[in-house]
């Protein structure tokens, strides 16, 4: 339950990959829920391509030297 989460939440994707646009959509939907709840959300270790795919969550992403490099499959 997002309402019960701490005021500041960090989701680290270091050991995960967003494979396609449905994964990016899920991250955007989750980000929207945290925004509506007034929580501070930070998303770490997403690839540059993934960050470009995000519509809502982009501003919540960090940019770090050790961010992974991988492509996200897009719907055509």
Backbone as ProteinMPNN parsed JSONL, in Angstrom:
{"seq_chain_A": "XXXXXXXXXXXXXXXXXXXXXXXXXXXXXXXXXXXXXXXXXXXXXXXXXXXXXXXXXXXXXXXXXXXXXXXXXXXX", "coords_chain_A": {"N_chain_A": [[0.842, -1.176, 0.0], [0.77, 2.059, -1.017], [0.232, 4.34, 0.487], [1.134, 3.634, 2.994], [3.833, 3.508, 2.678], [7.169, 4.896, 3.211], [7.873, 8.479, 3.305], [9.818, 9.112, 1.45], [10.843, 7.269, -1.274], [12.942, 4.946, -2.836], [13.515, 3.278, -5.777], [15.474, 0.818, -7.0], [16.824, -0.303, -9.926], [19.032, -1.825, -10.489], [19.609, -4.584, -10.714], [17.762, -5.376, -12.527], [15.975, -5.356, -15.654], [14.208, -3.335, -17.884], [12.243, -4.557, -20.273], [10.429, -4.014, -22.365], [7.916, -1.803, -23.805], [5.669, -2.156, -22.209], [6.689, -2.6, -19.677], [7.808, -0.096, -19.162], [5.459, 1.403, -19.152], [4.265, 0.365, -16.854], [6.021, 1.322, -14.892], [5.601, 4.066, -15.219], [2.88, 4.184, -14.428], [3.064, 3.407, -11.735], [4.659, 5.485, -10.78], [2.899, 7.633, -11.08], [1.009, 6.996, -9.126], [2.537, 7.31, -6.777], [3.087, 10.042, -6.992], [0.499, 11.141, -6.734], [0.015, 10.41, -4.126], [1.668, 12.093, -2.82], [4.298, 11.428, -2.285], [7.913, 11.272, -2.296], [9.628, 10.079, -4.951], [12.294, 8.184, -6.256], [13.966, 6.897, -9.027], [16.362, 4.577, -9.826], [19.216, 3.513, -11.758], [18.244, 2.925, -14.402], [18.296, 2.3, -17.913], [19.472, 4.598, -20.455], [17.884, 4.519, -22.758], [15.539, 3.434, -21.715], [14.777, 5.463, -19.938], [14.131, 7.451, -21.775], [11.846, 6.369, -22.844], [9.961, 6.522, -20.865], [7.065, 8.276, -19.841], [5.782, 9.665, -17.703], [7.489, 9.162, -15.558], [10.073, 10.031, -16.107], [11.281, 12.525, -14.989], [11.812, 11.622, -12.427], [13.933, 9.971, -12.452], [17.319, 9.092, -11.762], [20.583, 10.067, -12.9], [23.339, 8.31, -13.39], [26.793, 7.356, -13.242], [27.183, 4.593, -13.378], [24.908, 3.615, -14.629], [23.005, 1.174, -16.402], [23.421, -0.088, -19.803], [21.151, -0.75, -22.166], [18.673, -1.651, -24.569], [15.199, -0.869, -25.014], [12.413, -2.668, -26.066], [10.134, -1.4, -28.386], [6.685, -0.78, -29.107], [5.411, -1.307, -32.356]], "CA_chain_A": [[0.0, 0.0, 0.0], [1.609, 3.247, -1.169], [-0.032, 5.263, 1.601], [1.908, 3.182, 4.154], [5.259, 3.612, 2.367], [7.798, 6.103, 3.762], [7.702, 9.696, 2.502], [10.8, 9.058, 0.363], [10.984, 5.895, -1.751], [13.921, 4.764, -3.909], [13.424, 1.981, -6.444], [16.75, 0.602, -7.677], [16.686, -1.305, -10.979], [20.385, -2.273, -10.83], [19.619, -6.001, -11.1], [16.559, -5.619, -13.332], [15.933, -4.685, -16.945], [12.898, -3.078, -18.465], [12.416, -5.19, -21.575], [9.584, -3.481, -23.432], [7.126, -0.628, -23.456], [4.725, -2.454, -21.121], [7.426, -2.375, -18.438], [7.887, 1.359, -18.982], [4.112, 1.849, -18.782], [4.05, -0.011, -15.451], [6.797, 2.272, -14.083], [4.865, 5.334, -15.28], [1.663, 4.062, -13.613], [3.483, 3.407, -10.334], [5.103, 6.85, -10.489], [1.699, 8.464, -10.937], [0.417, 6.686, -7.812], [3.36, 7.956, -5.747], [2.855, 11.485, -7.117], [-0.816, 11.452, -6.161], [0.097, 10.215, -2.675], [2.552, 13.12, -2.274], [5.566, 10.82, -1.868], [9.089, 11.564, -3.119], [10.06, 8.841, -5.587], [13.518, 8.226, -7.048], [14.197, 5.675, -9.799], [17.801, 4.479, -10.076], [19.812, 2.486, -12.608], [17.518, 2.602, -15.627], [19.103, 2.659, -19.082], [19.112, 5.851, -21.125], [16.757, 4.226, -23.645], [14.36, 3.27, -20.863], [14.4, 6.792, -19.445], [13.496, 8.162, -22.887], [10.55, 5.74, -23.086], [9.038, 6.891, -19.791], [6.313, 9.51, -20.071], [5.552, 10.329, -16.416], [8.536, 8.894, -14.577], [11.372, 10.582, -16.499], [11.88, 13.46, -14.032], [12.105, 10.958, -11.159], [15.096, 9.118, -12.672], [18.653, 9.628, -11.524], [21.545, 9.829, -13.969], [24.538, 7.899, -12.669], [27.87, 6.824, -14.066], [27.07, 3.144, -13.542], [23.631, 3.214, -15.212], [23.2, 0.127, -17.403], [23.12, 0.239, -21.196], [20.352, -1.743, -22.875], [17.573, -1.078, -25.339], [13.843, -1.281, -24.661], [11.609, -2.954, -27.257], [9.009, -0.478, -28.511], [5.586, -1.232, -29.957], [5.44, -0.723, -33.71]], "C_chain_A": [[0.892, 1.245, 0.0], [1.43, 4.223, -0.015], [0.799, 4.908, 2.833], [3.416, 3.235, 3.911], [5.841, 4.871, 3.004], [7.607, 7.294, 2.816], [8.663, 9.743, 1.316], [11.05, 7.601, -0.005], [11.991, 5.88, -2.902], [13.731, 3.361, -4.467], [14.677, 1.841, -7.294], [16.606, -0.564, -8.654], [18.035, -1.908, -11.371], [20.415, -3.727, -11.311], [18.374, -6.375, -11.903], [16.687, -4.874, -14.658], [14.486, -4.483, -17.347], [13.001, -3.524, -19.918], [11.61, -4.551, -22.702], [8.729, -2.329, -22.923], [6.109, -0.911, -22.358], [5.402, -2.301, -19.762], [7.541, -0.892, -18.127], [6.531, 1.917, -18.566], [3.809, 1.528, -17.325], [4.801, 0.94, -14.515], [6.103, 3.628, -14.069], [3.626, 5.295, -14.391], [2.002, 4.1, -12.125], [3.93, 4.807, -9.906], [3.914, 7.768, -10.255], [1.036, 8.233, -9.578], [1.208, 7.349, -6.68], [3.191, 9.474, -5.787], [1.546, 11.884, -6.451], [-0.818, 11.324, -4.646], [1.011, 11.253, -2.02], [3.884, 12.586, -1.781], [6.689, 11.248, -2.808], [9.625, 10.236, -3.643], [11.329, 9.093, -6.388], [13.691, 6.875, -7.718], [15.662, 5.65, -10.202], [18.113, 3.349, -11.043], [18.883, 1.987, -13.723], [18.386, 3.021, -16.809], [18.612, 3.97, -19.69], [17.903, 5.637, -22.036], [15.463, 4.072, -22.854], [13.868, 4.628, -20.372], [13.686, 7.595, -20.528], [12.091, 7.631, -23.16], [9.51, 6.176, -22.06], [8.358, 8.222, -20.086], [6.168, 10.314, -18.784], [6.786, 10.282, -15.529], [9.885, 9.531, -14.9], [12.004, 11.523, -15.492], [12.267, 12.829, -12.692], [13.335, 10.055, -11.257], [16.38, 9.847, -12.299], [19.509, 9.335, -12.748], [22.879, 9.577, -13.295], [25.545, 7.276, -13.618], [27.72, 5.328, -14.335], [25.68, 2.701, -14.015], [23.883, 2.156, -16.284], [22.936, 0.652, -18.816], [22.395, -0.947, -21.807], [19.223, -1.02, -23.577], [16.251, -1.636, -24.828], [13.087, -1.513, -25.957], [10.386, -2.051, -27.256], [7.935, -1.106, -29.387], [5.704, -0.561, -31.317], [4.095, -0.849, -34.364]], "O_chain_A": [[1.678, 1.447, 0.925], [2.392, 4.864, 0.41], [1.132, 5.787, 3.629], [4.197, 3.029, 4.84], [5.104, 5.81, 3.306], [7.222, 7.119, 1.66], [8.352, 10.349, 0.29], [11.425, 6.795, 0.846], [11.908, 6.692, -3.824], [13.777, 2.377, -3.729], [14.918, 2.641, -8.198], [16.3, -1.684, -8.246], [18.171, -2.446, -12.469], [21.172, -4.058, -12.224], [17.983, -7.541, -11.953], [17.416, -3.887, -14.763], [13.648, -5.367, -17.166], [13.753, -2.943, -20.701], [12.044, -4.541, -23.853], [8.814, -1.937, -21.759], [5.72, 0.009, -21.639], [4.752, -1.91, -18.792], [7.393, -0.475, -16.979], [6.461, 2.809, -17.72], [3.171, 2.321, -16.634], [4.28, 1.32, -13.467], [6.023, 4.272, -13.023], [3.345, 6.259, -13.678], [1.308, 4.751, -11.344], [3.616, 5.255, -8.804], [3.926, 8.586, -9.335], [0.555, 9.178, -8.954], [0.622, 7.884, -5.739], [3.154, 10.123, -4.741], [1.496, 12.853, -5.693], [-1.552, 12.032, -3.957], [1.12, 11.29, -0.794], [4.536, 13.218, -0.949], [6.447, 11.551, -3.977], [10.028, 9.373, -2.864], [11.433, 10.086, -7.108], [13.579, 5.833, -7.072], [16.153, 6.581, -10.841], [17.38, 2.364, -11.137], [18.757, 0.784, -13.952], [19.133, 3.995, -16.714], [17.478, 4.389, -19.461], [17.001, 6.474, -22.081], [14.408, 4.534, -23.289], [12.668, 4.901, -20.394], [12.746, 8.335, -20.238], [11.237, 8.367, -23.655], [8.315, 6.197, -22.354], [9.0, 9.176, -20.526], [6.409, 11.521, -18.779], [7.093, 11.248, -14.83], [10.762, 9.565, -14.037], [13.175, 11.343, -15.159], [12.981, 13.45, -11.904], [13.736, 9.442, -10.268], [16.508, 11.056, -12.495], [19.186, 8.449, -13.54], [23.48, 10.478, -12.71], [25.184, 6.737, -14.664], [28.091, 4.851, -15.408], [25.306, 1.543, -13.826], [24.88, 2.237, -17.002], [22.312, 1.697, -18.999], [22.968, -2.027, -21.947], [18.867, 0.1, -23.21], [16.196, -2.736, -24.278], [13.107, -0.666, -26.85], [9.684, -1.946, -26.25], [8.24, -1.872, -30.301], [6.056, 0.615, -31.411], [3.92, -0.417, -35.503]]}, "name": "protein", "num_of_chains": 1, "seq": "XXXXXXXXXXXXXXXXXXXXXXXXXXXXXXXXXXXXXXXXXXXXXXXXXXXXXXXXXXXXXXXXXXXXXXXXXXXX"}
